[in-house]
Amino acid sequence: MHKMTLLAGYASIFLLLATLVGLFVVVVPVTANPEIRGVPTPYPTIQDAINAANSGDIIMVAPGIYPEHVVVNKSLTLVGENKSTTIIDGGGTSTVVTVKADNVTLTDFTIQNGGTYTADCGLVVWNYTGSTISNNTIRENGNIGLELRGTIGGNIVANTIISNSYAGIHISGGDNNILHGNTIAYNFLGAWISSAGTTPNTFYHNNFINNTNQVLDYGSSKWDNSVIGRGNFWSDYVGYDNDTDGIGDTSYNKWGIIDNFPLMNPYQDMVPPVADAGPDQLVFQGMTVTFDGSNSTDDTGIKSYVWNFTDVTPKTLTGVRPTYRFKNVGNFTVTLNVTDYADKSSTDTMWANVSADTTKPSIGTVSQEPDVPGDGVNVTITVNVTDGESGVRNVTISYRTNSGPWTNVSMSKLTGDTWEGEIPGLPAETNVQYKIIAYDNAENFEVDDNTGQYYVYTVVPEFPAAILLLLFIIATLVAAFLRKRKRTPKS
């Protein structure tokens, strides 16, 4: 009976091991660095460049006339070299430029000669969020100049929208779009808002000049900015400015459109932005520094943020919050230049005081799953790694089999300070030794090799399914037999 009980125990152990055998896959997303792609070199058309681009790329377009119908279906930045000479021409058919992606920036183009059908536009943004349309000329389209169709959170600034056959701007279902600093002139309808979402669209600092009908609004838009006390210029405004503050004494009120702060003269951005490079920072060598220009201000908005400093060689970064790791120790002057949509600019500086980091990373307890892997089963290694100065740069599993050469496997950072990686499945009876190597951003490193003994395991054979089934049947029969004997009354 003892032998049968022991056999049942072995069967249970093998079944438990079989249950624990699994394949754990770590998926690491790969993000490519943004690229700058040129038109017409190397891409002959704007659409060719878009088709080849990845989200986040920048497409720079040289002067020329591009007879295209462009579809922007990725989150890209498209920049014309000069809006007067970088022209996208629809040839009198269809919509010239269609935006079908979030966070698209399109600036410094002339967009012209769209078609005459009801749905044709010079430029249409379809049902997406966060687009910036700036400093373009949208002209002489057969139906609508610019259309926001279900667009949310768009920034429409410093465009000239002129001489379009029907509406300069059409908003259909748009929500929380800001339109400022634009000139809308000589269209049949200056702006037509046929419907809107829950958050009104806001118009201010725009010039509505000699449109046959200035505005038709069915979407309850806001026609001034009450925070700064400024509205729009209307060429048909007949009020007075007795206090000579540049704002009409009475509101502009036509067709239900109420602008409480109408401008007496066409808006021109004469005020430069105010740059704010953020506070000085104390950091360690190799540590990732985030610069922050978000407190910079301008009355119509900031078009670009450019950061300049020298670390070994001159460096230039762009964006409101770029990051950088200093290679040298020292006190570095960082200059921020901000430019608004009227190409006015200003600068501010901050200091980055970079100290040396001589402290190694700290490697915590190493865990392994499963403890006893079967034939071909991946082994997942998890460890906590910290570095209080420059920060952890990477963590590696270095392993070898049967005392052979070492192989390195990069670990992936999970939440907090936890890192995880895999040793791939190996054949039965393979002896595996491994250690953990961690680097910080200042090139300091630490090795955890289990005090010179390494972490070890041996791959066990995988039992065939038929043997497991037989053991399970035997264990079941033994268990049933023992229960039956226990219940049989003594004579």
C-alpha positions in Angstrom: 0.0 0.0 0.0 2.9 2.4 0.8 4.3 1.8 -2.7 0.9 2.6 -4.3 0.5 5.8 -2.2 4.0 6.9 -3.2 3.2 6.3 -6.9 0.1 8.4 -6.6 2.1 11.2 -5.0 4.6 11.1 -7.9 1.7 11.3 -10.4 0.3 14.4 -8.6 3.7 16.1 -8.8 4.1 15.4 -12.5 0.7 16.7 -13.2 1.5 19.9 -11.3 4.7 20.4 -13.2 2.8 19.9 -16.5 0.3 22.5 -15.5 3.0 25.0 -14.7 4.7 24.6 -18.1 3.8 27.6 -20.3 5.1 30.0 -22.7 5.5 33.6 -21.5 6.1 36.2 -24.3 7.3 39.7 -23.7 6.1 42.1 -26.4 8.4 45.2 -26.6 6.9 48.0 -28.8 9.4 49.6 -31.2 9.2 53.3 -31.9 11.2 54.6 -34.8 12.8 58.0 -34.5 11.0 60.7 -36.5 12.4 61.3 -39.9 12.5 64.4 -42.1 11.3 63.5 -45.7 11.8 65.9 -48.6 9.6 66.7 -51.6 10.4 66.7 -54.5 13.7 65.1 -53.4 13.7 62.2 -52.8 9.9 61.9 -53.0 8.5 63.3 -56.3 5.1 64.0 -54.8 3.7 65.0 -51.4 1.5 61.9 -51.4 4.5 59.7 -52.1 6.2 61.1 -49.0 3.1 60.6 -46.9 2.8 57.0 -48.1 6.4 56.3 -47.1 6.3 58.2 -43.7 5.7 56.9 -40.2 3.6 58.7 -37.7 5.5 61.6 -36.2 7.6 62.2 -39.3 8.1 65.7 -40.8 7.6 66.3 -44.5 9.4 69.4 -45.9 8.1 70.6 -49.3 10.2 72.8 -51.5 8.6 75.6 -53.6 6.7 74.5 -56.7 3.2 73.7 -58.0 2.1 70.2 -57.0 -1.0 69.1 -59.0 -2.3 66.6 -56.4 -5.2 65.5 -54.3 -3.4 64.8 -51.0 -4.7 62.5 -48.3 -2.9 62.8 -44.9 -3.8 59.6 -43.1 -1.0 59.6 -40.5 -0.1 61.9 -37.6 2.5 64.0 -39.5 3.8 67.5 -39.8 3.7 68.9 -43.4 5.7 72.2 -43.9 5.9 74.2 -47.1 9.1 76.2 -47.6 7.1 79.4 -48.5 3.3 79.6 -48.6 3.4 82.0 -51.6 5.3 79.6 -53.8 4.6 76.1 -52.3 1.2 75.4 -54.0 -1.0 72.3 -53.9 -3.4 72.7 -56.9 -6.5 70.5 -57.3 -7.0 71.3 -61.0 -10.6 72.2 -60.4 -11.7 68.8 -59.2 -12.5 67.1 -55.9 -11.0 68.0 -52.5 -7.4 69.2 -52.7 -6.2 68.1 -49.2 -8.0 65.7 -46.9 -6.8 65.1 -43.3 -7.8 61.8 -41.8 -5.6 61.4 -38.7 -5.2 62.9 -35.3 -2.5 65.5 -34.5 -1.7 66.6 -38.0 0.1 69.9 -38.5 -0.1 71.6 -41.9 1.6 74.9 -42.4 2.9 77.4 -45.1 1.1 76.2 -48.2 -1.2 77.7 -50.8 -4.1 75.3 -51.4 -6.2 76.1 -54.4 -8.6 75.0 -57.2 -10.7 72.5 -55.5 -13.8 71.2 -57.2 -17.3 72.6 -57.5 -19.4 69.7 -56.1 -21.2 69.9 -52.7 -18.5 67.9 -50.8 -15.5 69.5 -52.5 -13.1 71.6 -50.5 -9.7 73.1 -50.6 -8.9 71.5 -47.3 -11.1 69.2 -45.1 -10.3 67.7 -41.7 -12.4 64.6 -41.0 -13.6 63.6 -37.6 -10.2 63.8 -35.9 -8.6 65.6 -33.0 -5.7 68.0 -32.4 -4.9 69.3 -35.9 -3.1 72.6 -36.4 -3.7 74.4 -39.6 -1.5 77.5 -39.7 -0.2 80.2 -42.0 -1.7 78.8 -45.2 -3.5 80.6 -48.1 -6.7 78.7 -49.1 -8.1 80.3 -52.2 -10.2 80.1 -55.3 -11.8 76.7 -54.5 -15.0 75.9 -56.4 -17.1 75.3 -53.3 -15.6 75.5 -49.7 -12.2 76.7 -48.7 -11.6 75.0 -45.3 -14.0 72.5 -43.8 -13.9 71.0 -40.3 -16.2 67.9 -40.4 -16.6 66.5 -36.9 -13.2 67.8 -36.0 -12.4 68.2 -32.3 -9.8 70.5 -30.7 -8.4 72.0 -33.9 -6.2 75.0 -33.9 -6.8 77.1 -37.0 -4.5 80.1 -36.9 -3.0 82.8 -39.2 -4.5 81.5 -42.5 -5.8 83.6 -45.4 -9.0 82.1 -46.7 -10.0 84.1 -49.7 -12.2 84.1 -52.8 -13.7 80.7 -52.4 -17.0 80.3 -54.4 -19.2 79.4 -51.5 -17.9 79.3 -47.9 -14.5 80.3 -46.7 -14.9 78.1 -43.6 -17.5 75.4 -43.0 -17.9 73.7 -39.6 -20.1 70.6 -39.5 -20.3 68.9 -36.2 -17.0 70.4 -35.0 -16.4 70.7 -31.3 -14.0 73.0 -29.3 -12.0 74.3 -32.3 -10.2 77.6 -31.9 -10.0 79.8 -35.0 -7.9 82.9 -34.5 -5.7 85.3 -36.4 -7.2 84.3 -39.8 -8.3 86.6 -42.6 -11.5 85.4 -44.3 -12.3 87.6 -47.3 -14.2 87.8 -50.5 -16.1 84.6 -50.1 -19.9 84.2 -50.6 -20.1 83.1 -47.0 -17.3 84.0 -44.7 -18.0 81.3 -42.1 -20.8 78.8 -42.1 -21.4 76.7 -39.0 -24.1 74.2 -39.9 -23.9 72.2 -36.7 -21.6 71.9 -33.7 -20.8 69.6 -30.8 -21.3 70.2 -27.0 -18.3 72.6 -26.6 -18.6 75.7 -28.7 -16.1 76.7 -31.4 -14.4 80.0 -30.6 -13.5 82.8 -33.1 -11.4 85.8 -32.2 -8.7 88.0 -33.7 -10.0 87.1 -37.2 -10.7 89.6 -40.0 -14.0 89.1 -41.8 -13.6 91.4 -44.9 -16.1 91.9 -47.6 -17.7 88.5 -47.7 -21.1 88.6 -49.3 -22.5 87.2 -46.1 -20.1 87.4 -43.2 -21.4 84.5 -41.0 -24.2 82.0 -40.9 -24.1 80.2 -37.5 -26.4 77.3 -36.5 -23.9 76.0 -34.0 -23.9 78.5 -31.1 -20.2 79.5 -31.6 -18.4 82.0 -29.4 -17.5 85.1 -31.5 -15.0 86.7 -29.0 -12.6 85.9 -26.3 -13.9 87.3 -23.1 -10.8 86.4 -21.1 -8.6 88.9 -23.1 -11.5 91.1 -24.1 -11.0 90.8 -27.8 -13.2 89.9 -30.7 -12.9 90.0 -34.5 -12.7 92.7 -37.2 -15.9 93.0 -39.3 -15.7 95.1 -42.4 -19.4 95.9 -42.1 -19.3 97.1 -38.5 -20.7 100.6 -38.1 -20.1 101.3 -34.5 -17.8 103.8 -32.8 -14.8 103.8 -30.6 -15.2 106.9 -28.5 -12.6 105.8 -25.9 -10.1 104.9 -28.7 -9.1 101.6 -27.2 -9.4 99.8 -30.5 -12.6 98.0 -29.4 -16.0 99.1 -30.6 -18.3 100.7 -28.0 -21.2 98.5 -29.0 -21.3 94.8 -30.0 -21.4 93.5 -33.5 -24.8 91.9 -33.8 -26.0 90.5 -37.1 -28.0 87.3 -38.0 -27.7 86.3 -34.3 -23.9 86.7 -34.3 -22.8 88.6 -31.2 -19.2 89.8 -30.9 -19.0 91.8 -27.7 -15.5 93.1 -28.5 -15.4 94.0 -32.2 -12.1 95.3 -33.4 -12.0 98.7 -35.1 -9.1 97.8 -37.4 -8.0 94.6 -39.1 -6.1 92.4 -36.6 -2.3 92.3 -37.0 -0.1 90.4 -34.6 2.2 93.2 -33.4 3.0 91.7 -30.0 6.0 89.3 -29.8 5.7 86.1 -27.6 7.1 85.9 -24.1 9.6 83.0 -23.8 9.9 81.0 -20.5 12.6 78.4 -20.5 11.5 77.1 -17.1 13.5 76.8 -13.9 17.2 76.0 -13.6 17.9 72.2 -13.0 20.3 70.2 -11.0 20.9 66.9 -12.7 23.5 64.0 -12.9 25.6 63.2 -15.8 23.8 60.9 -18.3 20.4 61.6 -16.6 17.5 62.4 -18.9 16.6 66.1 -18.6 13.2 67.4 -19.6 13.2 71.1 -20.7 9.9 72.8 -20.3 8.8 75.9 -22.3 5.1 75.4 -21.6 4.8 78.7 -19.6 5.8 80.7 -22.7 2.9 82.8 -23.9 1.6 84.7 -27.0 -1.7 86.4 -27.8 -2.3 84.2 -30.9 -0.2 81.1 -30.1 3.4 79.9 -30.4 4.4 78.1 -33.6 7.9 76.8 -32.7 10.1 76.2 -29.7 13.9 75.9 -30.4 16.4 75.1 -27.7 20.2 75.7 -28.2 23.2 74.8 -26.0 26.6 73.1 -26.3 27.6 69.7 -24.8 30.8 68.6 -26.6 29.2 70.0 -29.8 26.4 72.6 -30.4 23.0 71.0 -29.9 19.5 72.1 -31.1 16.3 70.6 -29.8 12.7 71.4 -30.8 9.3 71.2 -29.2 7.8 72.5 -26.0 9.2 69.7 -23.8 12.2 68.0 -25.4 14.5 65.7 -23.5 18.3 65.3 -23.5 21.1 63.5 -21.6 24.2 65.5 -20.9 27.5 63.8 -21.6 29.7 66.2 -19.8 29.8 67.6 -16.2 29.4 71.4 -15.8 27.0 74.3 -15.8 25.3 74.6 -19.2 23.4 77.7 -20.5 20.3 76.6 -22.4 18.6 79.2 -24.6 14.9 78.9 -25.7 13.7 80.8 -28.7 9.9 80.9 -29.3 8.3 82.1 -32.5 4.6 83.0 -33.0 2.5 82.7 -36.1 3.4 86.2 -37.2 7.1 85.2 -37.1 7.8 87.4 -34.1 10.1 85.8 -31.5 11.7 86.1 -28.1 14.3 84.2 -26.0 14.9 83.1 -22.4 17.6 81.1 -20.8 18.0 78.5 -18.0 20.9 76.6 -16.4 21.5 72.9 -16.3 24.0 72.2 -13.6 25.3 68.6 -14.3 27.1 66.7 -11.6 29.1 63.5 -11.9 27.5 60.2 -11.0 29.9 57.6 -9.5 27.3 55.4 -7.8 26.5 51.9 -9.2 22.9 50.8 -9.7 21.4 48.5 -7.0 20.1 45.1 -8.0 17.4 43.6 -5.8 16.1 40.0 -5.4 16.1 37.9 -8.6 13.0 35.6 -9.2 12.5 32.9 -11.8 9.4 31.3 -13.3 9.1 28.4 -13.5 11.7 27.2 -11.0 12.0 23.8 -12.8 11.4 24.4 -16.5 10.5 21.5 -18.9 11.9 20.7 -22.3 11.6 23.8 -24.6 9.9 26.0 -21.9 10.9 29.7 -21.7 12.1 30.9 -18.3 11.0 34.4 -17.2 13.4 36.3 -15.0 12.2 39.3 -12.9 14.3 41.7 -10.9 14.1 45.1 -9.2 16.8 47.6 -10.2 17.2 51.1 -8.8 19.5 54.1 -9.3 18.9 57.2 -7.3 21.2 59.5 -9.4 21.3 59.3 -13.2 18.8 56.5 -13.4 18.8 53.0 -14.8 19.6 52.8 -18.5 19.4 49.1 -19.2 19.3 45.7 -17.6 20.6 42.5 -19.2 20.4 38.7 -18.5 23.7 37.1 -19.3 23.3 33.2 -19.5 25.3 30.2 -20.7 24.5 26.6 -21.2 26.7 23.6 -20.1 29.5 26.1 -19.3 29.6 27.4 -22.9 29.9 31.0 -24.1 27.7 33.7 -22.6 24.6 35.1 -24.4 23.0 38.4 -23.5 19.2 39.1 -23.4 17.9 42.6 -22.8 15.3 43.0 -20.1 12.2 45.2 -20.5 11.1 47.7 -17.8 7.6 47.1 -16.4 6.0 49.2 -13.8 8.1 51.1 -11.2 11.6 49.6 -10.9 10.7 46.1 -12.1 12.6 44.6 -15.1 11.7 41.4 -16.9 13.3 39.2 -19.5 13.3 35.6 -20.9 15.8 32.9 -21.4 14.5 30.9 -24.3 13.4 27.3 -24.0 16.2 24.8 -24.1 16.5 21.0 -24.5 16.1 18.6 -21.6 19.1 18.1 -19.3 20.6 21.4 -20.3 22.4 23.1 -17.4 21.9 26.9 -17.4 23.8 29.5 -15.4 22.9 33.2 -15.5 23.7 36.6 -14.0 22.1 40.1 -14.1 24.0 43.1 -15.3 22.6 46.7 -14.8 23.9 50.0 -16.3 23.0 53.5 -15.3 23.0 56.5 -17.6 26.5 57.5 -16.4 27.9 54.1 -17.6 28.3 52.8 -14.0 27.3 49.1 -13.8 26.6 46.4 -11.3 26.7 42.6 -11.7 24.6 40.2 -9.6 26.1 36.7 -10.1 24.8 35.2 -6.9 28.1 35.8 -5.1 30.1 34.1 -7.8 27.9 30.9 -7.9 25.6 32.2 -10.6 21.9 31.5 -10.7 21.3 27.9 -12.0 18.7 25.5 -13.2 18.5 22.3 -15.2 15.9 21.6 -17.8 13.9 18.5 -16.9 12.5 16.0 -19.5 9.0 16.5 -20.6 6.9 13.5 -20.0 4.9 12.2 -23.0 1.2 12.7 -22.8 0.5 9.0 -22.8 2.6 8.5 -19.7 0.9 11.4 -17.9 -2.5 9.9 -18.7 -1.4 6.5 -17.5 -0.1 7.9 -14.2 -3.3 9.9 -13.8 -5.4 6.7 -14.2 -3.2 4.8 -11.8 -3.4 7.6 -9.2 -7.2 7.7 -9.6 -7.6 4.0 -9.2 -5.3 3.9 -6.1 -7.2 6.8 -4.5 -10.5 5.1 -5.1 -9.2 1.8 -3.7 -7.9 3.5 -0.6 -11.2 5.2 0.0 -13.1 2.0 -0.5 -10.9 0.2 2.1 -11.3 2.9 4.6 -15.1 2.8 4.4 -15.2 -1.1 4.7 -16.3 -2.0 8.2 -14.1 -4.4 10.2 -15.5 -7.8 10.8 
